[in-house]
Amino acid sequence: MQGPVVFSPNATSLYSFVELSGYFIMVIYIVYTVILFYHWKNYGTDAKVTTLTLTSYLVVTVPLMIIIFILPLTI
């Protein structure tokens, strides 16, 4: 049987850094998404292209954001 797992302070600080980085990236992502949405809605000329662009943006980036928040769980 293995002994208890000992966590080092370095591992905890690395986890905290990765987690805080994930939150920081999420805030940047939300701000960028709001700005993109605003500009596409106000300056887009074709509603179909606007819908397609915003949908494809969300379909591509949401899984990336999920991966960013799962990453700290693997450290």
VEXPA-900767 format. One record per atom (N, C-alpha, C, O, CB): residue number from 1; atom name; y, x, z. Coordinates in nm, 2 decimals, padded with zeros to 4 digits. Glycine has a CB too. Layout:
// residues N
+-----+-------+--------+--------+--------+
! num ! atomo !      y !      x !      z !
+-----+-------+--------+--------+--------+
! NUM !    CA !      Y !      X !      Z !
...
+-----+-------+--------+--------+--------+
// end
This chain:
// residues 75
+-----+-------+--------+--------+--------+
! num ! atomo !      y !      x !      z !
+-----+-------+--------+--------+--------+
!   1 !     N ! -00.12 !  00.08 !  00.00 !
!   1 !    CA !  00.00 !  00.00 !  00.00 !
!   1 !     C !  00.12 !  00.09 !  00.00 !
!   1 !     O !  00.13 !  00.19 !  00.07 !
!   1 !    CB !  00.00 ! -00.10 !  00.12 !
!   2 !     N !  00.22 !  00.05 ! -00.08 !
!   2 !    CA !  00.35 !  00.13 ! -00.08 !
!   2 !     C !  00.43 !  00.10 !  00.04 !
!   2 !     O !  00.43 ! -00.01 !  00.10 !
!   2 !    CB !  00.42 !  00.10 ! -00.21 !
!   3 !     N !  00.52 !  00.20 !  00.07 !
!   3 !    CA !  00.61 !  00.18 !  00.18 !
!   3 !     C !  00.73 !  00.09 !  00.14 !
!   3 !     O !  00.74 !  00.05 !  00.02 !
!   3 !    CB !  00.66 !  00.32 !  00.23 !
!   4 !     N !  00.82 !  00.06 !  00.23 !
!   4 !    CA !  00.93 ! -00.02 !  00.20 !
!   4 !     C !  01.02 !  00.05 !  00.10 !
!   4 !     O !  01.03 !  00.17 !  00.09 !
!   4 !    CB !  01.01 ! -00.05 !  00.32 !
!   5 !     N !  01.09 ! -00.03 !  00.02 !
!   5 !    CA !  01.18 !  00.03 ! -00.08 !
!   5 !     C !  01.31 !  00.06 ! -00.02 !
!   5 !     O !  01.37 ! -00.02 !  00.06 !
!   5 !    CB !  01.20 ! -00.08 ! -00.20 !
!   6 !     N !  01.36 !  00.18 ! -00.04 !
!   6 !    CA !  01.48 !  00.23 !  00.02 !
!   6 !     C !  01.59 !  00.23 ! -00.09 !
!   6 !     O !  01.57 !  00.29 ! -00.20 !
!   6 !    CB !  01.47 !  00.37 !  00.08 !
!   7 !     N !  01.70 !  00.16 ! -00.07 !
!   7 !    CA !  01.81 !  00.16 ! -00.16 !
!   7 !     C !  01.91 !  00.26 ! -00.12 !
!   7 !     O !  01.95 !  00.28 ! -00.01 !
!   7 !    CB !  01.87 !  00.02 ! -00.17 !
!   8 !     N !  01.95 !  00.34 ! -00.22 !
!   8 !    CA !  02.05 !  00.44 ! -00.20 !
!   8 !     C !  02.19 !  00.39 ! -00.22 !
!   8 !     O !  02.20 !  00.29 ! -00.29 !
!   8 !    CB !  02.02 !  00.57 ! -00.29 !
!   9 !     N !  02.29 !  00.44 ! -00.15 !
!   9 !    CA !  02.42 !  00.40 ! -00.17 !
!   9 !     C !  02.47 !  00.41 ! -00.32 !
!   9 !     O !  02.55 !  00.33 ! -00.36 !
!   9 !    CB !  02.52 !  00.47 ! -00.08 !
!  10 !     N !  02.42 !  00.51 ! -00.39 !
!  10 !    CA !  02.46 !  00.53 ! -00.53 !
!  10 !     C !  02.40 !  00.41 ! -00.61 !
!  10 !     O !  02.48 !  00.36 ! -00.70 !
!  10 !    CB !  02.40 !  00.66 ! -00.58 !
!  11 !     N !  02.28 !  00.36 ! -00.59 !
!  11 !    CA !  02.23 !  00.25 ! -00.66 !
!  11 !     C !  02.31 !  00.13 ! -00.64 !
!  11 !     O !  02.33 !  00.05 ! -00.73 !
!  11 !    CB !  02.08 !  00.23 ! -00.63 !
!  12 !     N !  02.35 !  00.10 ! -00.51 !
!  12 !    CA !  02.43 ! -00.01 ! -00.48 !
!  12 !     C !  02.56 ! -00.01 ! -00.55 !
!  12 !     O !  02.61 ! -00.11 ! -00.60 !
!  12 !    CB !  02.45 ! -00.03 ! -00.33 !
!  13 !     N !  02.63 !  00.11 ! -00.55 !
!  13 !    CA !  02.76 !  00.12 ! -00.61 !
!  13 !     C !  02.75 !  00.10 ! -00.76 !
!  13 !     O !  02.84 !  00.05 ! -00.83 !
!  13 !    CB !  02.83 !  00.25 ! -00.58 !
!  14 !     N !  02.64 !  00.15 ! -00.82 !
!  14 !    CA !  02.62 !  00.14 ! -00.97 !
!  14 !     C !  02.60 ! -00.01 ! -01.00 !
!  14 !     O !  02.66 ! -00.06 ! -01.10 !
!  14 !    CB !  02.49 !  00.22 ! -01.01 !
!  15 !     N !  02.52 ! -00.08 ! -00.92 !
!  15 !    CA !  02.50 ! -00.23 ! -00.94 !
!  15 !     C !  02.64 ! -00.30 ! -00.93 !
!  15 !     O !  02.67 ! -00.38 ! -01.01 !
!  15 !    CB !  02.40 ! -00.28 ! -00.84 !
!  16 !     N !  02.72 ! -00.27 ! -00.83 !
!  16 !    CA !  02.85 ! -00.33 ! -00.81 !
!  16 !     C !  02.94 ! -00.30 ! -00.93 !
!  16 !     O !  03.01 ! -00.39 ! -00.98 !
!  16 !    CB !  02.91 ! -00.28 ! -00.68 !
!  17 !     N !  02.94 ! -00.18 ! -00.98 !
!  17 !    CA !  03.02 ! -00.14 ! -01.09 !
!  17 !     C !  02.98 ! -00.22 ! -01.22 !
!  17 !     O !  03.06 ! -00.27 ! -01.29 !
!  17 !    CB !  03.01 !  00.01 ! -01.12 !
!  18 !     N !  02.85 ! -00.23 ! -01.24 !
!  18 !    CA !  02.80 ! -00.30 ! -01.36 !
!  18 !     C !  02.83 ! -00.45 ! -01.34 !
!  18 !     O !  02.87 ! -00.51 ! -01.44 !
!  18 !    CB !  02.65 ! -00.28 ! -01.37 !
!  19 !     N !  02.82 ! -00.50 ! -01.23 !
!  19 !    CA !  02.85 ! -00.65 ! -01.21 !
!  19 !     C !  03.00 ! -00.67 ! -01.22 !
!  19 !     O !  03.04 ! -00.77 ! -01.29 !
!  19 !    CB !  02.80 ! -00.69 ! -01.07 !
!  20 !     N !  03.08 ! -00.59 ! -01.17 !
!  20 !    CA !  03.23 ! -00.61 ! -01.18 !
!  20 !     C !  03.27 ! -00.59 ! -01.33 !
!  20 !     O !  03.36 ! -00.66 ! -01.38 !
!  20 !    CB !  03.30 ! -00.51 ! -01.09 !
!  21 !     N !  03.20 ! -00.49 ! -01.40 !
!  21 !    CA !  03.23 ! -00.48 ! -01.54 !
!  21 !     C !  03.20 ! -00.60 ! -01.62 !
!  21 !     O !  03.27 ! -00.64 ! -01.71 !
!  21 !    CB !  03.16 ! -00.35 ! -01.59 !
!  22 !     N !  03.09 ! -00.66 ! -01.58 !
!  22 !    CA !  03.05 ! -00.79 ! -01.65 !
!  22 !     C !  03.15 ! -00.90 ! -01.63 !
!  22 !     O !  03.18 ! -00.97 ! -01.72 !
!  22 !    CB !  02.91 ! -00.83 ! -01.60 !
!  23 !     N !  03.20 ! -00.91 ! -01.51 !
!  23 !    CA !  03.30 ! -01.01 ! -01.48 !
!  23 !     C !  03.43 ! -00.98 ! -01.56 !
!  23 !     O !  03.49 ! -01.07 ! -01.61 !
!  23 !    CB !  03.33 ! -01.02 ! -01.33 !
!  24 !     N !  03.47 ! -00.85 ! -01.56 !
!  24 !    CA !  03.59 ! -00.81 ! -01.64 !
!  24 !     C !  03.57 ! -00.85 ! -01.79 !
!  24 !     O !  03.66 ! -00.90 ! -01.85 !
!  24 !    CB !  03.61 ! -00.66 ! -01.62 !
!  25 !     N !  03.45 ! -00.82 ! -01.84 !
!  25 !    CA !  03.43 ! -00.85 ! -01.98 !
!  25 !     C !  03.43 ! -01.00 ! -02.01 !
!  25 !     O !  03.48 ! -01.04 ! -02.11 !
!  25 !    CB !  03.29 ! -00.79 ! -02.03 !
!  26 !     N !  03.38 ! -01.07 ! -01.91 !
!  26 !    CA !  03.38 ! -01.22 ! -01.92 !
!  26 !     C !  03.52 ! -01.27 ! -01.93 !
!  26 !     O !  03.55 ! -01.37 ! -02.00 !
!  26 !    CB !  03.30 ! -01.28 ! -01.81 !
!  27 !     N !  03.61 ! -01.22 ! -01.84 !
!  27 !    CA !  03.75 ! -01.26 ! -01.84 !
!  27 !     C !  03.81 ! -01.23 ! -01.98 !
!  27 !     O !  03.89 ! -01.32 ! -02.03 !
!  27 !    CB !  03.83 ! -01.20 ! -01.73 !
!  28 !     N !  03.79 ! -01.11 ! -02.02 !
!  28 !    CA !  03.85 ! -01.07 ! -02.16 !
!  28 !     C !  03.79 ! -01.17 ! -02.26 !
!  28 !     O !  03.87 ! -01.21 ! -02.35 !
!  28 !    CB !  03.81 ! -00.93 ! -02.19 !
!  29 !     N !  03.66 ! -01.20 ! -02.26 !
!  29 !    CA !  03.60 ! -01.28 ! -02.36 !
!  29 !     C !  03.66 ! -01.42 ! -02.35 !
!  29 !     O !  03.69 ! -01.48 ! -02.46 !
!  29 !    CB !  03.45 ! -01.29 ! -02.33 !
!  30 !     N !  03.68 ! -01.48 ! -02.23 !
!  30 !    CA !  03.74 ! -01.61 ! -02.22 !
!  30 !     C !  03.88 ! -01.61 ! -02.28 !
!  30 !     O !  03.92 ! -01.71 ! -02.35 !
!  30 !    CB !  03.74 ! -01.66 ! -02.08 !
!  31 !     N !  03.97 ! -01.51 ! -02.24 !
!  31 !    CA !  04.10 ! -01.51 ! -02.29 !
!  31 !     C !  04.10 ! -01.49 ! -02.45 !
!  31 !     O !  04.18 ! -01.56 ! -02.51 !
!  31 !    CB !  04.18 ! -01.39 ! -02.23 !
!  32 !     N !  04.02 ! -01.41 ! -02.50 !
!  32 !    CA !  04.01 ! -01.39 ! -02.64 !
!  32 !     C !  03.97 ! -01.52 ! -02.71 !
!  32 !     O !  04.02 ! -01.55 ! -02.82 !
!  32 !    CB !  03.92 ! -01.27 ! -02.68 !
!  33 !     N !  03.87 ! -01.59 ! -02.65 !
!  33 !    CA !  03.82 ! -01.71 ! -02.71 !
!  33 !     C !  03.93 ! -01.82 ! -02.72 !
!  33 !     O !  03.94 ! -01.89 ! -02.81 !
!  33 !    CB !  03.70 ! -01.76 ! -02.64 !
!  34 !     N !  04.00 ! -01.83 ! -02.61 !
!  34 !    CA !  04.11 ! -01.93 ! -02.60 !
!  34 !     C !  04.22 ! -01.89 ! -02.71 !
!  34 !     O !  04.27 ! -01.98 ! -02.78 !
!  34 !    CB !  04.17 ! -01.93 ! -02.46 !
!  35 !     N !  04.25 ! -01.77 ! -02.72 !
!  35 !    CA !  04.35 ! -01.73 ! -02.82 !
!  35 !     C !  04.30 ! -01.75 ! -02.96 !
!  35 !     O !  04.37 ! -01.81 ! -03.05 !
!  35 !    CB !  04.39 ! -01.58 ! -02.81 !
!  36 !     N !  04.17 ! -01.72 ! -02.99 !
!  36 !    CA !  04.11 ! -01.74 ! -03.12 !
!  36 !     C !  04.11 ! -01.89 ! -03.15 !
!  36 !     O !  04.14 ! -01.93 ! -03.26 !
!  36 !    CB !  03.97 ! -01.68 ! -03.12 !
!  37 !     N !  04.07 ! -01.97 ! -03.06 !
!  37 !    CA !  04.06 ! -02.11 ! -03.08 !
!  37 !     C !  04.20 ! -02.17 ! -03.11 !
!  37 !     O !  04.21 ! -02.25 ! -03.20 !
!  37 !    CB !  04.00 ! -02.18 ! -02.95 !
!  38 !     N !  04.30 ! -02.13 ! -03.03 !
!  38 !    CA !  04.43 ! -02.18 ! -03.05 !
!  38 !     C !  04.48 ! -02.14 ! -03.19 !
!  38 !     O !  04.54 ! -02.23 ! -03.26 !
!  38 !    CB !  04.53 ! -02.12 ! -02.95 !
!  39 !     N !  04.47 ! -02.02 ! -03.23 !
!  39 !    CA !  04.51 ! -01.98 ! -03.37 !
!  39 !     C !  04.44 ! -02.04 ! -03.48 !
!  39 !     O !  04.50 ! -02.08 ! -03.58 !
!  39 !    CB !  04.51 ! -01.83 ! -03.38 !
!  40 !     N !  04.31 ! -02.06 ! -03.47 !
!  40 !    CA !  04.23 ! -02.12 ! -03.57 !
!  40 !     C !  04.27 ! -02.27 ! -03.58 !
!  40 !     O !  04.28 ! -02.32 ! -03.69 !
!  40 !    CB !  04.08 ! -02.11 ! -03.55 !
!  41 !     N !  04.29 ! -02.34 ! -03.47 !
!  41 !    CA !  04.32 ! -02.48 ! -03.47 !
!  41 !     C !  04.46 ! -02.50 ! -03.53 !
!  41 !     O !  04.49 ! -02.60 ! -03.61 !
!  41 !    CB !  04.31 ! -02.54 ! -03.33 !
!  42 !     N !  04.56 ! -02.41 ! -03.50 !
!  42 !    CA !  04.70 ! -02.43 ! -03.54 !
!  42 !     C !  04.73 ! -02.38 ! -03.68 !
!  42 !     O !  04.81 ! -02.43 ! -03.75 !
!  42 !    CB !  04.79 ! -02.37 ! -03.44 !
!  43 !     N !  04.66 ! -02.27 ! -03.71 !
!  43 !    CA !  04.70 ! -02.20 ! -03.84 !
!  43 !     C !  04.59 ! -02.21 ! -03.95 !
!  43 !     O !  04.61 ! -02.17 ! -04.06 !
!  43 !    CB !  04.73 ! -02.06 ! -03.82 !
!  44 !     N !  04.47 ! -02.27 ! -03.91 !
!  44 !    CA !  04.37 ! -02.29 ! -04.01 !
!  44 !     C !  04.40 ! -02.40 ! -04.11 !
!  44 !     O !  04.46 ! -02.50 ! -04.07 !
!  44 !    CB !  04.23 ! -02.32 ! -03.94 !
!  45 !     N !  04.37 ! -02.38 ! -04.23 !
!  45 !    CA !  04.40 ! -02.47 ! -04.33 !
!  45 !     C !  04.29 ! -02.57 ! -04.37 !
!  45 !     O !  04.31 ! -02.68 ! -04.41 !
!  45 !    CB !  04.45 ! -02.40 ! -04.46 !
!  46 !     N !  04.17 ! -02.52 ! -04.35 !
!  46 !    CA !  04.05 ! -02.60 ! -04.38 !
!  46 !     C !  03.97 ! -02.63 ! -04.26 !
!  46 !     O !  03.92 ! -02.54 ! -04.19 !
!  46 !    CB !  03.96 ! -02.53 ! -04.49 !
!  47 !     N !  03.96 ! -02.76 ! -04.22 !
!  47 !    CA !  03.89 ! -02.80 ! -04.10 !
!  47 !     C !  03.74 ! -02.76 ! -04.10 !
!  47 !     O !  03.69 ! -02.72 ! -04.00 !
!  47 !    CB !  03.90 ! -02.95 ! -04.08 !
!  48 !     N !  03.68 ! -02.76 ! -04.22 !
!  48 !    CA !  03.54 ! -02.72 ! -04.23 !
!  48 !     C !  03.52 ! -02.57 ! -04.20 !
!  48 !     O !  03.43 ! -02.53 ! -04.12 !
!  48 !    CB !  03.48 ! -02.75 ! -04.37 !
!  49 !     N !  03.61 ! -02.49 ! -04.25 !
!  49 !    CA !  03.60 ! -02.35 ! -04.23 !
!  49 !     C !  03.63 ! -02.32 ! -04.08 !
!  49 !     O !  03.56 ! -02.23 ! -04.02 !
!  49 !    CB !  03.70 ! -02.27 ! -04.32 !
!  50 !     N !  03.72 ! -02.39 ! -04.02 !
!  50 !    CA !  03.76 ! -02.37 ! -03.88 !
!  50 !     C !  03.64 ! -02.40 ! -03.80 !
!  50 !     O !  03.60 ! -02.32 ! -03.71 !
!  50 !    CB !  03.88 ! -02.45 ! -03.84 !
!  51 !     N !  03.58 ! -02.51 ! -03.82 !
!  51 !    CA !  03.46 ! -02.55 ! -03.74 !
!  51 !     C !  03.34 ! -02.45 ! -03.76 !
!  51 !     O !  03.28 ! -02.41 ! -03.66 !
!  51 !    CB !  03.41 ! -02.69 ! -03.78 !
!  52 !     N !  03.32 ! -02.41 ! -03.88 !
!  52 !    CA !  03.21 ! -02.32 ! -03.91 !
!  52 !     C !  03.24 ! -02.18 ! -03.84 !
!  52 !     O !  03.15 ! -02.12 ! -03.78 !
!  52 !    CB !  03.20 ! -02.29 ! -04.06 !
!  53 !     N !  03.36 ! -02.14 ! -03.84 !
!  53 !    CA !  03.40 ! -02.01 ! -03.78 !
!  53 !     C !  03.38 ! -02.01 ! -03.63 !
!  53 !     O !  03.32 ! -01.92 ! -03.57 !
!  53 !    CB !  03.54 ! -01.97 ! -03.82 !
!  54 !     N !  03.44 ! -02.12 ! -03.57 !
!  54 !    CA !  03.43 ! -02.13 ! -03.42 !
!  54 !     C !  03.29 ! -02.14 ! -03.38 !
!  54 !     O !  03.25 ! -02.09 ! -03.27 !
!  54 !    CB !  03.52 ! -02.24 ! -03.37 !
!  55 !     N !  03.21 ! -02.22 ! -03.45 !
!  55 !    CA !  03.07 ! -02.24 ! -03.41 !
!  55 !     C !  02.99 ! -02.11 ! -03.43 !
!  55 !     O !  02.91 ! -02.08 ! -03.34 !
!  55 !    CB !  03.01 ! -02.35 ! -03.50 !
!  56 !     N !  03.01 ! -02.04 ! -03.54 !
!  56 !    CA !  02.94 ! -01.91 ! -03.55 !
!  56 !     C !  02.98 ! -01.81 ! -03.45 !
!  56 !     O !  02.90 ! -01.73 ! -03.40 !
!  56 !    CB !  02.96 ! -01.86 ! -03.69 !
!  57 !     N !  03.11 ! -01.81 ! -03.41 !
!  57 !    CA !  03.16 ! -01.72 ! -03.31 !
!  57 !     C !  03.09 ! -01.75 ! -03.18 !
!  57 !     O !  03.04 ! -01.66 ! -03.11 !
!  57 !    CB !  03.31 ! -01.73 ! -03.29 !
!  58 !     N !  03.08 ! -01.87 ! -03.14 !
!  58 !    CA !  03.01 ! -01.91 ! -03.01 !
!  58 !     C !  02.86 ! -01.88 ! -03.02 !
!  58 !     O !  02.81 ! -01.84 ! -02.92 !
!  58 !    CB !  03.04 ! -02.06 ! -02.98 !
!  59 !     N !  02.80 ! -01.91 ! -03.13 !
!  59 !    CA !  02.65 ! -01.89 ! -03.14 !
!  59 !     C !  02.62 ! -01.74 ! -03.13 !
!  59 !     O !  02.52 ! -01.71 ! -03.07 !
!  59 !    CB !  02.60 ! -01.95 ! -03.27 !
!  60 !     N !  02.71 ! -01.66 ! -03.18 !
!  60 !    CA !  02.68 ! -01.51 ! -03.17 !
!  60 !     C !  02.72 ! -01.45 ! -03.03 !
!  60 !     O !  02.65 ! -01.37 ! -02.98 !
!  60 !    CB !  02.76 ! -01.44 ! -03.28 !
!  61 !     N !  02.83 ! -01.50 ! -02.98 !
!  61 !    CA !  02.88 ! -01.43 ! -02.86 !
!  61 !     C !  02.83 ! -01.48 ! -02.73 !
!  61 !     O !  02.82 ! -01.41 ! -02.63 !
!  61 !    CB !  03.03 ! -01.44 ! -02.85 !
!  62 !     N !  02.79 ! -01.61 ! -02.72 !
!  62 !    CA !  02.74 ! -01.66 ! -02.59 !
!  62 !     C !  02.61 ! -01.59 ! -02.55 !
!  62 !     O !  02.59 ! -01.56 ! -02.43 !
!  62 !    CB !  02.71 ! -01.81 ! -02.61 !
!  63 !     N !  02.51 ! -01.57 ! -02.64 !
!  63 !    CA !  02.39 ! -01.49 ! -02.60 !
!  63 !     C !  02.43 ! -01.35 ! -02.55 !
!  63 !     O !  02.36 ! -01.30 ! -02.46 !
!  63 !    CB !  02.29 ! -01.48 ! -02.72 !
!  64 !     N !  02.53 ! -01.29 ! -02.61 !
!  64 !    CA !  02.57 ! -01.16 ! -02.57 !
!  64 !     C !  02.63 ! -01.16 ! -02.43 !
!  64 !     O !  02.60 ! -01.07 ! -02.35 !
!  64 !    CB !  02.68 ! -01.10 ! -02.67 !
!  65 !     N !  02.70 ! -01.26 ! -02.40 !
!  65 !    CA !  02.75 ! -01.28 ! -02.26 !
!  65 !     C !  02.64 ! -01.30 ! -02.16 !
!  65 !     O !  02.64 ! -01.25 ! -02.05 !
!  65 !    CB !  02.85 ! -01.39 ! -02.25 !
!  66 !     N !  02.54 ! -01.38 ! -02.20 !
!  66 !    CA !  02.42 ! -01.40 ! -02.11 !
!  66 !     C !  02.35 ! -01.27 ! -02.09 !
!  66 !     O !  02.31 ! -01.24 ! -01.97 !
!  66 !    CB !  02.33 ! -01.50 ! -02.18 !
!  67 !     N !  02.34 ! -01.19 ! -02.19 !
!  67 !    CA !  02.27 ! -01.06 ! -02.17 !
!  67 !     C !  02.35 ! -00.97 ! -02.08 !
!  67 !     O !  02.30 ! -00.89 ! -02.00 !
!  67 !    CB !  02.26 ! -00.99 ! -02.31 !
!  68 !     N !  02.49 ! -00.97 ! -02.09 !
!  68 !    CA !  02.57 ! -00.89 ! -02.00 !
!  68 !     C !  02.55 ! -00.93 ! -01.86 !
!  68 !     O !  02.55 ! -00.84 ! -01.77 !
!  68 !    CB !  02.72 ! -00.91 ! -02.04 !
!  69 !     N !  02.53 ! -01.06 ! -01.83 !
!  69 !    CA !  02.51 ! -01.10 ! -01.69 !
!  69 !     C !  02.36 ! -01.08 ! -01.64 !
!  69 !     O !  02.34 ! -01.08 ! -01.52 !
!  69 !    CB !  02.56 ! -01.24 ! -01.67 !
!  70 !     N !  02.27 ! -01.07 ! -01.73 !
!  70 !    CA !  02.13 ! -01.04 ! -01.69 !
!  70 !     C !  02.11 ! -00.89 ! -01.67 !
!  70 !     O !  02.03 ! -00.86 ! -01.59 !
!  70 !    CB !  02.03 ! -01.09 ! -01.80 !
!  71 !     N !  02.19 ! -00.81 ! -01.74 !
!  71 !    CA !  02.18 ! -00.67 ! -01.72 !
!  71 !     C !  02.18 ! -00.62 ! -01.58 !
!  71 !     O !  02.10 ! -00.53 ! -01.54 !
!  71 !    CB !  02.29 ! -00.60 ! -01.80 !
!  72 !     N !  02.27 ! -00.66 ! -01.50 !
!  72 !    CA !  02.27 ! -00.61 ! -01.36 !
!  72 !     C !  02.15 ! -00.65 ! -01.28 !
!  72 !     O !  02.11 ! -00.58 ! -01.18 !
!  72 !    CB !  02.39 ! -00.67 ! -01.28 !
!  73 !     N !  02.08 ! -00.75 ! -01.32 !
!  73 !    CA !  01.96 ! -00.79 ! -01.25 !
!  73 !     C !  01.84 ! -00.69 ! -01.27 !
!  73 !     O !  01.75 ! -00.69 ! -01.20 !
!  73 !    CB !  01.91 ! -00.93 ! -01.29 !
!  74 !     N !  01.85 ! -00.61 ! -01.38 !
!  74 !    CA !  01.75 ! -00.52 ! -01.42 !
!  74 !     C !  01.77 ! -00.38 ! -01.36 !
!  74 !     O !  01.68 ! -00.30 ! -01.36 !
!  74 !    CB !  01.74 ! -00.51 ! -01.57 !
!  75 !     N !  01.88 ! -00.36 ! -01.30 !
!  75 !    CA !  01.91 ! -00.23 ! -01.24 !
!  75 !     C !  01.85 ! -00.22 ! -01.10 !
!  75 !     O !  01.87 ! -00.12 ! -01.03 !
!  75 !    CB !  02.06 ! -00.20 ! -01.23 !
+-----+-------+--------+--------+--------+
// end
